[in-house]
Amino acid sequence: MRLLVGLGNPGKDYRLNRHNIGFMALDIIAGRYRLSPWRSRFQADMCEGEVGDRVIALKPTTYMNRSGQAVGEAARFYKIAPENVIVIYDEIELAPGKVKVKLGGGSAGHNGIKSIDEHIGNNYWRVRLGVGRPESKDQVSNHVLDNFAKGDTVWLGPLLDAVADAAPLLVAGDENKFMTKVALMTKPPPEKKLAEKPEKNPAEKKAAPTESD
């Protein structure tokens, strides 16, 4: 069994924030695989079901900087080891639409990850969804707490769909195939070049009909 966690902030005011891309991904996964209805438990919204294998899906409702409380409670209750925990969240160090998966590592300043590290250690899987970095370091907080721009829909929808489609690979422990599938599904289609029609040889051109024809 896996504990599948999406990070974000609760409430409608934050729903479309870049910081909430983890919530967005988990919502689509829950709908795609018809997991149980969401219910309140472990200071989180929780549902469960099969995504290839059995999963507990969790969206902490404690706000981002205390996400670890919910994750820790759920992991202890279900006796899920950290290496069977998968956390999906926003990553400013990745270009928009890019995905990286790794086991363990540092928090890179992400408050949700810092909190989870405090409660279960850092030996869990991280699925980092790129949201891009603002020009100035001072703008990072506003950047992640701003809504996605209209132009972001070009890559955001395909990315979330791809993550949901490939989720069984992630749950099965095949992280490389997961990343490959997501990359292939989100790769822009090659531009189609219209073949230029060769110009007819002037000698082959039909003469315009005359009145005597």
One Martini backbone bead per residue (centre of mass of N, CA, C, O) as a GRO file, in nm:
protein
  213
    1MET     BB    1   0.098   0.035   0.019
    2ARG     BB    2   0.018   0.377  -0.053
    3LEU     BB    3   0.106   0.719   0.007
    4LEU     BB    4  -0.078   0.983  -0.151
    5VAL     BB    5   0.046   1.316  -0.185
    6GLY     BB    6  -0.095   1.644  -0.185
    7LEU     BB    7  -0.004   1.980  -0.219
    8GLY     BB    8  -0.148   2.260  -0.025
    9ASN     BB    9  -0.416   2.487   0.015
   10PRO     BB   10  -0.694   2.556   0.174
   11GLY     BB   11  -0.940   2.674  -0.017
   12LYS     BB   12  -1.066   2.881  -0.267
   13ASP     BB   13  -0.832   3.102  -0.271
   14TYR     BB   14  -0.606   2.857  -0.355
   15ARG     BB   15  -0.692   2.659  -0.587
   16LEU     BB   16  -0.511   2.820  -0.840
   17ASN     BB   17  -0.244   2.788  -0.732
   18ARG     BB   18   0.074   2.684  -0.773
   19HIS     BB   19   0.091   2.547  -0.483
   20ASN     BB   20  -0.174   2.347  -0.581
   21ILE     BB   21  -0.081   2.116  -0.783
   22GLY     BB   22  -0.109   1.869  -0.596
   23PHE     BB   23  -0.413   1.878  -0.563
   24MET     BB   24  -0.486   1.866  -0.863
   25ALA     BB   25  -0.360   1.589  -0.922
   26LEU     BB   26  -0.524   1.426  -0.708
   27ASP     BB   27  -0.805   1.483  -0.817
   28ILE     BB   28  -0.762   1.341  -1.092
   29ILE     BB   29  -0.685   1.066  -0.985
   30ALA     BB   30  -0.944   1.012  -0.820
   31GLY     BB   31  -1.132   1.028  -1.072
   32ARG     BB   32  -0.996   0.827  -1.273
   33TYR     BB   33  -1.003   0.578  -1.030
   34ARG     BB   34  -1.245   0.586  -0.840
   35LEU     BB   35  -1.233   0.684  -0.568
   36SER     BB   36  -1.331   0.757  -0.288
   37PRO     BB   37  -1.472   0.966  -0.106
   38TRP     BB   38  -1.415   1.240   0.048
   39ARG     BB   39  -1.263   1.277   0.380
   40SER     BB   40  -1.220   1.356   0.713
   41ARG     BB   41  -0.869   1.300   0.803
   42PHE     BB   42  -0.576   1.369   0.951
   43GLN     BB   43  -0.589   1.668   0.872
   44ALA     BB   44  -0.762   1.577   0.607
   45ASP     BB   45  -0.815   1.476   0.287
   46MET     BB   46  -0.961   1.148   0.217
   47CYS     BB   47  -0.881   0.861   0.009
   48GLU     BB   48  -0.953   0.541  -0.165
   49GLY     BB   49  -0.784   0.271  -0.359
   50GLU     BB   50  -0.708   0.204  -0.707
   51VAL     BB   51  -0.363   0.240  -0.858
   52GLY     BB   52  -0.322  -0.065  -0.928
   53ASP     BB   53  -0.278  -0.015  -0.630
   54ARG     BB   54  -0.308   0.052  -0.314
   55VAL     BB   55  -0.445   0.369  -0.185
   56ILE     BB   56  -0.373   0.666  -0.002
   57ALA     BB   57  -0.527   0.978  -0.020
   58LEU     BB   58  -0.375   1.313   0.048
   59LYS     BB   59  -0.499   1.639   0.181
   60PRO     BB   60  -0.384   1.873   0.355
   61THR     BB   61  -0.556   2.114   0.602
   62THR     BB   62  -0.296   2.282   0.755
   63TYR     BB   63  -0.127   2.389   0.565
   64MET     BB   64   0.174   2.378   0.427
   65ASN     BB   65   0.368   2.418   0.697
   66ARG     BB   66   0.182   2.144   0.823
   67SER     BB   67   0.172   1.873   0.650
   68GLY     BB   68   0.318   1.657   0.837
   69GLN     BB   69   0.095   1.588   1.032
   70ALA     BB   70  -0.086   1.424   0.839
   71VAL     BB   71   0.125   1.229   0.727
   72GLY     BB   72   0.212   1.107   0.998
   73GLU     BB   73  -0.061   0.997   1.091
   74ALA     BB   74  -0.122   0.812   0.847
   75ALA     BB   75   0.141   0.643   0.848
   76ARG     BB   76   0.102   0.526   1.134
   77PHE     BB   77  -0.179   0.397   1.108
   78TYR     BB   78  -0.089   0.221   0.831
   79LYS     BB   79   0.211   0.144   0.833
   80ILE     BB   80   0.387   0.349   0.651
   81ALA     BB   81   0.662   0.380   0.495
   82PRO     BB   82   0.843   0.630   0.361
   83GLU     BB   83   0.906   0.466   0.083
   84ASN     BB   84   0.561   0.465   0.051
   85VAL     BB   85   0.580   0.770  -0.001
   86ILE     BB   86   0.402   1.017  -0.206
   87VAL     BB   87   0.492   1.348  -0.324
   88ILE     BB   88   0.306   1.621  -0.460
   89TYR     BB   89   0.465   1.917  -0.610
   90ASP     BB   90   0.601   2.222  -0.631
   91GLU     BB   91   0.861   2.358  -0.871
   92ILE     BB   92   1.075   2.631  -0.937
   93GLU     BB   93   1.336   2.471  -1.068
   94LEU     BB   94   1.124   2.408  -1.286
   95ALA     BB   95   0.989   2.402  -1.566
   96PRO     BB   96   0.707   2.431  -1.707
   97GLY     BB   97   0.590   2.085  -1.712
   98LYS     BB   98   0.800   1.954  -1.550
   99VAL     BB   99   0.942   1.629  -1.433
  100LYS     BB  100   1.044   1.495  -1.108
  101VAL     BB  101   1.197   1.203  -0.952
  102LYS     BB  102   1.266   1.129  -0.597
  103LEU     BB  103   1.468   1.003  -0.332
  104GLY     BB  104   1.488   1.221  -0.128
  105GLY     BB  105   1.639   1.493   0.025
  106GLY     BB  106   1.577   1.812   0.010
  107SER     BB  107   1.363   2.105   0.029
  108ALA     BB  108   1.439   2.383  -0.111
  109GLY     BB  109   1.234   2.565   0.082
  110HIS     BB  110   0.990   2.384   0.116
  111ASN     BB  111   0.748   2.383   0.356
  112GLY     BB  112   0.610   2.108   0.316
  113ILE     BB  113   0.872   1.937   0.316
  114LYS     BB  114   0.983   2.023   0.586
  115SER     BB  115   0.746   1.907   0.751
  116ILE     BB  116   0.771   1.611   0.663
  117ASP     BB  117   1.060   1.566   0.759
  118GLU     BB  118   0.987   1.607   1.066
  119HIS     BB  119   0.780   1.341   1.072
  120ILE     BB  120   0.938   1.108   0.850
  121GLY     BB  121   1.153   1.223   0.709
  122ASN     BB  122   1.336   1.191   0.374
  123ASN     BB  123   1.251   0.877   0.270
  124TYR     BB  124   1.081   0.989   0.011
  125TRP     BB  125   0.878   1.054  -0.252
  126ARG     BB  126   0.927   1.296  -0.520
  127VAL     BB  127   0.695   1.500  -0.710
  128ARG     BB  128   0.802   1.740  -0.939
  129LEU     BB  129   0.628   2.031  -1.045
  130GLY     BB  130   0.668   2.263  -1.274
  131VAL     BB  131   0.640   2.649  -1.233
  132GLY     BB  132   0.867   2.821  -1.210
  133ARG     BB  133   1.069   3.116  -1.199
  134PRO     BB  134   1.119   3.407  -1.097
  135GLU     BB  135   1.329   3.671  -1.141
  136SER     BB  136   1.297   3.714  -0.829
  137LYS     BB  137   1.342   3.613  -0.507
  138ASP     BB  138   1.121   3.809  -0.383
  139GLN     BB  139   0.880   3.658  -0.572
  140VAL     BB  140   0.821   3.366  -0.479
  141SER     BB  141   0.572   3.385  -0.296
  142ASN     BB  142   0.385   3.519  -0.507
  143HIS     BB  143   0.413   3.307  -0.727
  144VAL     BB  144   0.289   3.054  -0.567
  145LEU     BB  145   0.024   3.242  -0.470
  146ASP     BB  146  -0.052   3.251  -0.753
  147ASN     BB  147  -0.221   3.218  -1.017
  148PHE     BB  148  -0.261   3.082  -1.291
  149ALA     BB  149  -0.225   3.155  -1.601
  150LYS     BB  150  -0.379   3.139  -1.897
  151GLY     BB  151  -0.120   3.035  -2.053
  152ASP     BB  152  -0.085   2.766  -1.872
  153THR     BB  153  -0.299   2.573  -2.007
  154VAL     BB  154  -0.118   2.449  -2.227
  155TRP     BB  155   0.043   2.264  -1.993
  156LEU     BB  156  -0.131   2.185  -1.741
  157GLY     BB  157  -0.341   1.985  -1.845
  158PRO     BB  158  -0.146   1.774  -1.975
  159LEU     BB  159   0.013   1.719  -1.717
  160LEU     BB  160  -0.217   1.613  -1.533
  161ASP     BB  161  -0.303   1.386  -1.722
  162ALA     BB  162  -0.030   1.237  -1.731
  163VAL     BB  163   0.000   1.180  -1.430
  164ALA     BB  164  -0.258   1.011  -1.411
  165ASP     BB  165  -0.194   0.796  -1.630
  166ALA     BB  166   0.099   0.722  -1.481
  167ALA     BB  167   0.043   0.645  -1.176
  168PRO     BB  168   0.074   0.329  -1.168
  169LEU     BB  169   0.384   0.337  -1.202
  170LEU     BB  170   0.443   0.486  -0.941
  171VAL     BB  171   0.303   0.284  -0.745
  172ALA     BB  172   0.485   0.035  -0.858
  173GLY     BB  173   0.796   0.169  -0.874
  174ASP     BB  174   0.823   0.310  -1.182
  175GLU     BB  175   0.965   0.604  -1.221
  176ASN     BB  176   1.093   0.607  -1.507
  177LYS     BB  177   0.834   0.537  -1.666
  178PHE     BB  178   0.675   0.772  -1.566
  179MET     BB  179   0.853   1.000  -1.685
  180THR     BB  180   0.840   0.904  -1.976
  181LYS     BB  181   0.535   0.921  -2.018
  182VAL     BB  182   0.500   1.218  -1.950
  183ALA     BB  183   0.694   1.328  -2.165
  184LEU     BB  184   0.541   1.211  -2.412
  185MET     BB  185   0.254   1.344  -2.346
  186THR     BB  186   0.396   1.657  -2.333
  187LYS     BB  187   0.495   1.661  -2.610
  188PRO     BB  188   0.518   1.845  -2.864
  189PRO     BB  189   0.413   1.854  -3.161
  190PRO     BB  190   0.514   1.843  -3.462
  191GLU     BB  191   0.567   2.040  -3.713
  192LYS     BB  192   0.385   2.101  -3.996
  193LYS     BB  193   0.491   2.084  -4.327
  194LEU     BB  194   0.414   2.223  -4.611
  195ALA     BB  195   0.408   2.111  -4.917
  196GLU     BB  196   0.549   2.219  -5.197
  197LYS     BB  197   0.439   2.288  -5.499
  198PRO     BB  198   0.543   2.229  -5.792
  199GLU     BB  199   0.618   2.405  -6.053
  200LYS     BB  200   0.527   2.432  -6.356
  201ASN     BB  201   0.612   2.395  -6.660
  202PRO     BB  202   0.556   2.622  -6.896
  203ALA     BB  203   0.523   2.401  -7.125
  204GLU     BB  204   0.279   2.250  -6.956
  205LYS     BB  205   0.098   2.472  -6.984
  206LYS     BB  206  -0.202   2.568  -7.048
  207ALA     BB  207  -0.368   2.719  -7.272
  208ALA     BB  208  -0.576   2.951  -7.314
  209PRO     BB  209  -0.877   2.970  -7.421
  210THR     BB  210  -1.037   3.033  -7.718
  211GLU     BB  211  -1.294   3.109  -7.926
  212SER     BB  212  -1.204   2.871  -8.134
  213ASP     BB  213  -1.221   2.617  -7.927
   0.00000   0.00000   0.00000
